[in-house]
Amino acid sequence: MGANPRDGKTLFASEFAYKPDYDFIPQDVGYSSYQQFLNAQYRVLSDVLVRAGVPGGIQARRLCVVAEGVVVDASWHLGWHDNGIKDSHGASGVWYDKRPPRLREAGWDDDLKISWDFNHENGHRVAHLPDVYRLDGHFADSEPALLGLPGAWRDYVVHHRSDRGPSLMSGWGKGDLDSYTSWIVSRRVKEDWLDDDLKSVLECSSSFPNKVPDRSIFGFGPDWAGAQVKVYRSTRANDQSLDKVLPKVVFDGSALSSHDFEKGMLAGDIDIGNPFAGLGDPVVLGTECLLFAKVTKGDRVGVAYYDIGDFSLVMAKSPSFKDAVRLVRPPANPISQTPENYDSRIQYTGLMKNTIFAPIIMR
């Protein structure tokens, strides 16, 4: 296999189906054939990938029907590639000798007649995209950094954010890709390595690209000038777990009480440098990708979560931000706000060094 070349702009898949599923699934979900069912799934996923920045979307090169019990190599460990299917970015349909879940129990959409679960898994197997929910944090009641906070703020769930979810690769598991996952796959196209299977697989599963600015400034706003700030970074709870804990303090100090243009900073800013430095290159484990900031001024407390996607998206905004950037977002009030109604959008700006402020003229 491999006569048809790849083009660097399109993802190609080899599909496998066990014979019983090949016969049963079309009848179960209202298609005339398995091929018709498959084409419908790929049309939806292809549209999702085109909108994310993959010009050619995704195509299925072939469908192989195999006897039940035959072991088919999974995509996540390059098995399809090592066995000679080199014209495809991944093999889909079955993993090892396990049969797929019945579609009506796995994210089936009766209106569109598609399986979002099927497309989510192809996001892994062919596009080699990570589970966004690996960035989530579900912390124990005894987590010291979170003591005293309402229950809603003791968890971080990406698809609860107003700017990043829900999405196909998050816990929600349907719809388009979120902005961060779109950046991951579109970057491969822009940097001309969409066809590098090993590099793409490395970014999948429990890892994320460690491509962030060399220096980052949190801008909490002038209302928090002089506030005490602690920023914690997550790490793995233990060697056998993907659970997170927050023991690592990456910043402990005060926000600026006034502007400091020599450092390019404004009142209410803190400089956290690169909080993911030394964790791995080119990827970092999802267990180490989450930050929690607690901001205190008098009797006021503000909180904010950030994940590595917030820093990586800087590169999508402007290449000039590679060296240094300000991430501007007021912290949430944990008493009056919840993660769902908090405006989690981040404004990315360059540093304010040598800036002359001119009056804004309203027209």
C-alpha positions, 0 to 999 in steps of 0.5 A: 500500500502507499501508491497514492502520495499524500499532499501535506494539506489533506488527512487520509485514513484507512478504515477497518470494519468487522464483518458483523458490524459491516452488516449490522450498523447500516440497518441499525442506524438507517443507511443502505450500506456501510459505505454510505454510513462511512461517507456521512461520517467523513463529510462531517469530520472533513468540514470540521477539519477544513474550518480548523485549517486543514484545506483538504479536510479528511478522506477515507482511502479504503475500507477493509472488512475483516473477520471478527477477532482479527487484530487490527493495529491501532493508530496511536502507536504507529502500528498501521504505519509500521505494517505498510499502510504508508499512504494514510495518516491513521487506521480507524474503525477498530482497535486491536480485537475490540468491537466498536460500541453500538453507535446509538449508545455512543454520541449518536445524533438522530438529526444528522444521522452521525456518530460524534463518538466515531468522529471524536475517535477519528480525531485521535486515530487519523488527525492525532489530536489530544483529548482536550479534557486531559487539561481538566482538573478535578481536585480533592477537597484537601487541595491546599491551594483551593481551600476556602473556595466554593465547590464550583471553583475547585474544578477546571473544565475546559468545555465550561469556558466561554471561549474554548468549549464545548468542542469535538475533542473535549468532554462534550465530544461534538461540534467543531474543534475548539480554538486550541485544537484548531491551532494544533492541527492548522500549525502542522499544515502551516509548518509543513509537517502534517504528514510527519506521523511520528511527530503528530502521534507524539502530540496526541494522547496525554501530551500537548505542544510545549510551544509558548512565549518565552515570557508571559505577563498576567494582566489582572487590571488596575483594580488589582494593583498591589494585590498579593498573588500566588500562581500554582502549576499542576503536576501528576498526583502519582506515577500511575495516575492522570489526576492533577495536584497543585503543589508547585508555586511558580509565582508568589509576590505582589502585582505591580502597584503602578506602571513600569514601562521599563519592564513593559508592565502596567499596574495590576500585572505580574511577570511569570516568565515561562511557567512550562520551562524545563517540562519537556520539548516539544511536548509536555504532559497534560498533568503539568499543563494547568495553572491556578492563580489566587489574587488577594487584595484586602478582603477581596479574592479573585481566582483564575485558571489558565492552561497551556492552550492559553499560552500556545494561542498567543502564537496564533494571534501574532508571531511577534508575541513569541518573545513576550506577551501580556495575557489580560483578563480580570480574575473571577469573583468566586462568590458571585461568579461561576466558571460557566458565567465567567467571561474567560476570554483573554486579550493578548497584547504586546508589552507596554514598553515605551508606549505613549498613550493617546486619548481615544476619540469616540466617533 
